[in-house]
Amino acid sequence: MSWARGVEAVLGRRLGWAAVAAVVAGVAAFATGLGGGSAPRTFGALIANWLFFTGLAMGAVTFRAFFQIMPGRWSRPLVALAGSNVHVAPAALVLLAVMVAGATAAPWVANPSGWLATPVLVARQLLLNALLFGLAWRWFRRPPGPVAAPSLSAAVTFCILYTVVLSCWAFDFVLGTDPVFGSTIIGPYLFVGAFVAGTGLLTLLALARGALTEAARRDVTSLVFALSIIWMYLFASQFLTIWYGNLPDETAFTLRRMAGGWGWIGLAVLVLVFAAPFLGLLHPAGRRSPRVLATLLVGQLLGLWLNCQLMVVPSFPMADAAPIGLRNLLIGLGILGAFALSVAPALEREVPAGA
């Protein structure tokens, strides 16, 4: 099946062309934001969106690796859909090259020395991500025809590499944009959020395909419920440490994310990622309803996208600018379109096990 036919089979003609238009709009929004003093914030928007969408894809792949280590029959429909996400790797690497190219040209690195010295940053990110994407492509990609399951050692290796590489994303792209803030929990906070997002995406795909039995859906619901609590635990661990420590270099990072409309976005993140799934799935009626689960997962993905904006964009203040402006939205839509066009042909080949 050709790429165009694969895209049309999954997205349909209208959505396929909409994805192409989104990519064009995203490229135009990024290019027009490079002039004047808006370049750092434009790169901040690119970084925030890249962290979410690439983390979403790698979180889905890690879901497959994790349940290769701890097999569960209920997870098979989700595992069968995970391999298609590997196909975002080429587009993700191209965007990464653009990001690191602007590290000092834009610039978006607050203090380009030591760990964040430009040559070190560029080499580290390109090599680590090439390794992560390369192993994902080799071990978890779904090629045409039958494919053997990855070995246990491959799954363990990938899970470990995932935590290391996404921790480096957090250190470089979140902490690197702020001149003083430091955090030892920012790595787990980012890679757990990406795993939550990947799980949500796979669950939505499985629900859309009718691949989950009632028993499997209950198990998936329990996992989503548990992951929401784990995410909230990490959020509270980060926030409470800053609150009771009351150190200027830490509180400044938080206060910037509570001013100029960002406080409402932070509140929306808490509601969408934790409060709504926790309360909605705590009740038996919520656990029984596929529609409720799908609605909560869409909201959770939106909240995790907002969380990536919250982590990165406020480090680039701009006078009289909305917290999340039109350019940021267009760049996000462009990456979403590029990733949809990459994943759709491979998704057409995925056959959920146990469907």
N, C-alpha and C positions, 0 to 999 in steps of 0.2 A: 504494500500500500504506500502510495506517495505521501509526502509530508502534507501537501495541500488537502488531499482526500482524507487523511487522518484528522486534520484540524476540523474539516467540515463535518466529519462523522461524529465528533465529540461535541464541538461547539455550535455547529450549524453555520450556515453561510453568513447570516447577519452578525452573530457574535464573533465569528472569525474576522470579518472585516472591522468590527468594532475594536477587537484586540489590536489589529494593525493600526487603526487610527489612534488608539491610545498610545502605542509605541511612538508614533510620529509626534503626537502632542507632547509626550514626555521628553523626547529629545529636544524639541523646540523650546520647551519651558526651561530645561537645563541650560541650553546654549544661550538663551536670552538673559539668563540670570548671572552670567559670568562677567558682565561689564560693571564698572564702577565698584562701589563698596559692598555690593550684594553677593559677591562671589563666595565668601566664607559661609554665609547662610544657605546659599544654593547647594554647596557641597554638604553642608549639614543635613539638608533635606534628602540628598542622595544617600548619604550614609545611613540615616534613620530608616529609610525605606528599604535599602539593601539589607540592613540587619534583620528587618522583619521578614521579608520575602525569602531571602536565602536561608535564614534560620528556620523558617517554616518548612522549606523543602528538606533541609538537612535533619530537622527534627523528625519528619516523616520517615526518612531513611533510617534514622537511629531507632525509631519504633520497630522497624523490621529487624534490625540487628538485636535489639533488646529481647524481642520475643523469639529470636532464634536461640538465645541463651536460656530463656525461661519460657518454654513452649506452653501455649494454652490454646485449646481447640477453638475457643470463642474468638480469639484474635486473628484467625486465619483470613477472614474476609478483608480485614484491614491490612494485614501483612501483604496480601496479594496485590493490593493497590499501591503499595509504598514505592515499588521500584521505578514507577514512572517519574517520580520527583527527581531522580538522579539527572534527568535530561535538562535540568535548569543549569547544570554546571558550566557549559560554555558561555552562556549569557552572563552568569554570575561572575565568571573570571574576567570577562571583558569590562564589566562595570567596576570590579575591584581594581583593575589596572587604571581606569579613569580616576577612581578615588585616590589611590596612592600617588598618582601623577600630580594631583592638586595639593598634596600635603604641605608643600612650601610655596607652590605657585599661587594658590588661592589666597592665603594659606588657611588651613583648618587645624593644624597642630599648634597647640598653645605654646609649647616649649620644645622645639625640635633639637633636643640634646639627649645624650645618654641612650636609654631604652628607646626614646622616640626620635633619635637622630634619623634624618630622612633615609640614608642608604640602608640603615639597619631595619627601619620600619618597612620599607619597600621589599627588601629581601625576605624578611620574616613573613609578611603577609602573603606574598606571592608563592613562596615555597610551601608554607603550611597549608594554604588553601588548595594549591595544586595537588598536594599529597592527599588531603581530605577528599576532594572531588574525584581525584584519580582512583582512589581505593573504592569510593562509593560506586563509581562507574564500572570498575572491574568486578566487584563482588555482588552488587545489588541491582545493577541495571537489568531491565527486562528486555532482552533482544527478541527478535522474531523466532518462534519455535520454542521447544522445551528448553528449560534451563534448570540446572541443579541448584539446590538450596546452598547458601554460603555455609562454610564450615563453622564450627563453634569458635575456633581460634580467630577466624576472620571477624566474627561478630564481636567478640570481646575486644579485639584490637581496635575495631572501628568505634566502639562506644568510648573507649579511653581516648582515642584521638579526637573524637567529637568534643569531649569536655575540654581538652587542652586547646584546640583551635578556637572554639567559641569563647573560651576565657581570654585568649589573646585578642579576639574581636573586642571584648569588653574593655580590656586594658588600653588598647590602641584607639578605638573609635568612640568610646564613651569617656573614659578618663583622659585620653589624649587630647580631647577638645577642651578640657577644663584646665586652667593654669595651676590650680592648687589641690583640688579634691583627690583623695586617695581612698580606696576601698578594697578589702580583701574578699568581700562577698559578692562583688559585682559580676565575677565570672559565673558562679553558680546561678545567680539571679538571671543572667542572660540565657545560659544554655538550658536551664529548666523551663524558662518561658518559651524558648523555641521548641522544646519537646512537647509542651502543652499545646502550642499552636499546631505542630505537626500531627498530634493525636486528634485534635479537633478537625483538621482538614480531612484526614483519612476517615473519620467517623461520618462526616458529612457526605463524602463520596460513597461510602458504603450504604448510607441511608438512601441516597439518591438512586442507587442501583438496586435497592431492595435486597441487599446481600446479607442482612442481619436477621437471624431468627429472633424470636422474642427473648429467649434465654441469653443469646449473645448480646442483644441490646442491653439487657440488664447488667451484664458484666462490663460492657463498655461504659455504661452510665456510672457504675461504681468507680471505674478508673478515672473518668472525667471529674467526678466528685472529689476523689482523693488528690488528684493533681492540682485542683483549685486550692485545696487546703495547703499543699506543699508550697505552691507559689505564694500564697498569703504569708506563710511562715517566713519565707525568705524576704518578702517585702517588709514585714514587721521587724525582722532581725536587722535590716539595714536602717530603717527609719528610727527605731527606738534607740539604737546606738548613737545616731546623730543627735537625737533629742536630749538624751540624758548626758551625753558628753559635752554638748554645747560649745564645740570648738569652732572658731571663726572660719577655718578653711573648709569645714564640713557643713556648717549651717548656711554659708553663702551659697553652696551648691543647691541646697534644699529650698532656700528662700527664693532663688531665681525661678524655681519651678512651682512657686505658689503665688507669683505676681503676674500681672498683665494678662489674666485669663487662664494661665496655666493651672491655677489651683482647681478650677472647675474641671479641667481635663484630667488632672490627677484623681479627682473624686470619681469621674466617669470610669477611669481605669479600675479603681477599686470595686465599683459596682458591677461592671461588666465582666471582669476577670474572676472575681471571687464572690461577691455578695449574691448576685443573681444566680449563678450556677449552684452555690451552696444552698440557698433557700429554695430554689426551684427543684433541685434534685433531692432535697431532704424529704420532701413530701412524696408519698407513694404515687399520687396521681401524676406528678412530674416525671417520676421514673418509668411509668408505664407508657407515656405518650411519646412517640417518635417526633411529633411536631414540636412539642415543648423542648425536647433535647436538641433538635435542629436549630430552633430559635435561640436557645441559650448558647449554642456553639458559635453561631454567627456573631452574636453579641460579644462572646469571649474573644473571638479573632479580631473584631474591631477594637476591643479594649487592649489587646496585646499590640496591635498596630499603634494605637495612641501611646502606649507605654514606651515604644521605641522612639516616637517623636519626643516624648517627655524626657527621655534620657539624654538625647543628643541636641535637639534644636535650641533649647534655651541657652546653651553655651555660646550661641551666636546672636547676641541681642541686636535688634534693629528697631529704630524709632518708628512709632506709629504703624507698626505691622501687627497683623492678627497673629495669634499664636501659631496657627496652621493655615497658611495662606493658599491661594490658588496655585501658585507654582509648586508648592509642596504636594498638593493633591494630584496635580498633573504628572509630576515625577513618579509618584506612587502608582498612578494608573498606568504609566508607561512601563514600569517594571512588572506590574501585574499582567499587562498584555503580553510582554515578552516571555514571561514565564508560562503563561497559559498556552501560547503558541509553541513553546518548547515541550510542554508536558502532554498536550492533547494527543498527538499521534501515538505516543507510547501508552497513554492511558487506554486507548482503543484496543490495545493488545492484551491488557490486563484482564484476567478472568478470575474473579474472586473465588477462592476455594470455599467450598461448602455452601455456595450460593444456591 
